[in-house]
Amino acid sequence: MAKHRGRGWYSRLVAAALGVTAMAAATSVWTAQADTAGGRQPEARVSAPDARHQDRAVTKVAEDIAHASDRGARGVNITIDDGPDPTWTPQVLQLLKDNGVKATFCMVGTQAQAYPDLVKAVVAGGHQLCNHTVSHDTAMDKKSEAYQSQQILDAERMITKASGGVRPQYYRAPGGAFTPYSRHLAASRGMRPLGWNVDTKDFERPGADIMVATVKREISDGPTVLFHDAGGDRSQTLAALREILPWLRQQGYSFGFPVR
């Protein structure tokens, strides 16, 4: 999602994530030791049994940030961030189904853990999962490698467990806060770093008409479009999707997933 400020929802989410992180520490063995001066730390590795089991099926993917669509030059990737949310995710899923569109859902680990049935509904709908970290810290690129590892690997574990064993295929850094280290780590776990081309800024609730105009104006810049299904009232997002999905199809676009 795009970097922004003043969202109380995220303050509460980060607070909740602190408790989750404490519990995760009990099942993770970290090989990194903190630098007492607060400097960089070496890579941390998760040694929980479920992580070891998953490693056997992991294939490393490219580390560069993906934007292109697997449907080619006329493909569009609809991406939905920050959920799942019990109010808005079911409505987004129904709208996508009504329009015959598959999307990529970038999920926050604590949200996936809280609403596993919604994660399973996303998978059952034929959509892809994306790791959006444990607590959506848009400043994680300024923090240690051990912290980045915890955010990425614990979220991977949470999402995979909530889905019933389906692993996220992508990693999107909160606010685009990628680092070379986080991209390498995600790619080594089979999660392609995922960017965006068109930011609808729906988290600001500018009005559905403004969102639609943004997509129409900027879709020629690239195929990956950013929406949200959590973090507040998403009625404007739903209204924008109802208009923009048929319009994109009328323009000759098809809907796909980001390249891996």
N, C-alpha and C positions, 0 to 999 in steps of 0.2 A: 504494500500500500504506500501511498505517498506520505512523506514526512510532514507532520503537522503538530500543532500544540493545542493545549487547553481542552483535552478530552478527558473528563473525569472518569469515564468508563475505563480507560486504560490504567489510571492510577489504581483503581480497585482491582483490575486484572493483575497488575504487577504485584500488589500486596498478596493476592491469592496465590500467585506463582511462587512467592517466597516459601510458603508452607509446602507446596509441591516439591520444590527444589530440595528442601530439607529431607523429605521422605525419600526422594530419588537418591540422595547421597548414601543412604543406608544400603542401597542395592547396586551401587557403582563403585568401582575401584579406580581412583584417579592416579595416574603415574606422574602427574605434574605436582611440583611443590611450589607454593607461592613464593615469589621474590619479596623479601621483607621490605624492599624499597618500592614495591608496587609496580615493578617493571613487567616485561613480557614473560610469559610462562610457556613451557613446552606443551606439546599436545597431550590432551587427556583422553584416555580410552575407557569405554564402558565395558565391564566384564560380566554384566548380568547374563544369566543363562539364555534368556530370550534373544539378547543381542548376539551371542555367539552362534545361536541357531540361525539367525537371519543372515549372518556373514556368509554362510555357504551359498546363498542365493543372490548375493550382491555382485553386480557387475559395474565397474567404474565407468563413468560417463565423462563427457567433455566438461572442463572447468569454466569455460567462458560463459558469459551471461546470455542465455537464449532469448531471442525475440521472435524469430521466424516461426511460421506455422508448418505443421506436417502436411497441410493441404496445398502447399505451394504458394505461388504469387497472389492468388485470389482467395487464400485462406484467411480466416479470422479466428483468433483465440480469445474466447471470453473467459476472464479470470475473476474469481469471487473471493475476497479476502476477509479474514478476521473471525470467521465463525468456527464451528456452527453455532447458530442462535435458534432457540426454540420458537421464537415468533416469526423470524424472517426467512430462515433457511428453508422450511417447508414450502413457503410461498414462492421462493426463487426456484426451487426444484420443480414445482408444478408449472410455473411459467416456462421454464426451459423445456419440460416435457411437451407442453402444448405447442411449442414452436419447433420441436424436433432438434433441439440444440444440446450438444454436450459441452461441458465447461470444465475448467480446472479450479478446484476449491483449495485455497491456501489457508490452512487451518492453524489456529493458535493451539498449542498443546493442552493448556488448561481447559480450553473450550471443548476440545475433542474428548478429553477425559470426563468432563461433566456431562456430555451428551453423546454417548457412544451410539445410540440408536440413530441419531442423525448422520453420524459418520457412515454407518452401514447403509443408510438410505442414499447417501451420495454415491457410494460404490455401486449399489444395486441399480442406480439410474444410469450407469455407464460413464460416469464422470471420473476425472483423475484427481488424485490427492497430491497436495503440495505442503511441505513443511514450512510453517511461518514462525517457528521458534516457540519456546515455552511461554514467554511473557511479553512478547512484542516490544522489546526494548530497542527504540530507534537510535540509541547511542551505543549499541553493542560493538560497533566498529572501533570505538575508542577504548575498549576494555580488553582484558587479557585473553590469550588463546584458550586458557582453561575455561574461562567464562563462556566464550563463544562455543566451545565444545559442549559444555553442559546445555546450553540453550538449543543447540541443533540436535544433539544425540538424544537428550531426554525427550524432546518433542517428537522425534522420529519414533521412539519407543511408545509414547503415549498415543500417537495417531495410529500406529500399527496395531496396538492392542485394542483400541476403540473400534477399529475397522473389522476386527476379527481375523487379522493376519495380512491384510493388504497394505503394502508399504507405500509411502509417498514417493512419487517419481520425480519431484522437483523440490527445490529449496528457494524460497523468496525471502530475502532479508527484510526485516521491518524498515520501512522508509527508504529502502534501497541501501541500507548500511552494510554493504558487502565489504569483505576484505579478501586479499589473496588467500589467506589462511582459511577463512570460512568457505570460500568457493572450492578450495582443494578438498577440505574435509567433506563437504556435502557431496561433491563429485565422486569421492572415494567410496561413499556409501550408496552410490547409484542414483543420487538426486541432482538433476541438472539445475544449476543456478538459473533463476527465472526473473527477467525484468519485465518492463512494459513499455509500450509506445504511446498509448492514449490513456491519459489520466482523466477520468470523468469528474474527479474531485467531488464525488457524491457524498463523502464524509462531511463536507461543508454544507450540504443540502442547498445547493444554489438554485434548485428548481429543475424539474424534469426537462423542460424545454432547453435549458442551458446545457444539460448533459447530452441531450440528443444532438444539439448543434455542435458540441465539442467533438463527438464521435464522427459526425459527418464531415467536419472540417479537417480532422487530423488522421483519419483512418488511412489516408494515402501515405502517411509517415511510417506506418508499420502496423502489423496485424494484431498485436496483443493489447487488449482493452481491459482496464482495471475498474472493477466495481467492488462493492462491499455488501455482505449480508449480516453484519454485526456492528456493534459500536454505537447504536442509537436507532432512531426512527429511519427505516429504509423504504418507506412508502414511495419517496421520489425515485429511488433506484428501481423499484418495480415498475413504476410508470414509464421511466425511460427505457427499460428493457422491453416493455410491451411495444413500444414504438420502433426502437432501433433494430431489434432482431428481424422483423419482417422487412424493414428497409434495406438492411444489409443483403438479405437474400434476393430482394428485387434488383439490387445493383450487381448481382452476379457473384457475390461472395459465397463461400461455403465455410462451414464451421469445423474446426479441428482442434488439435492440441499443440502446444509448443513442441518444437523439435527437441530430441534428446540426443 
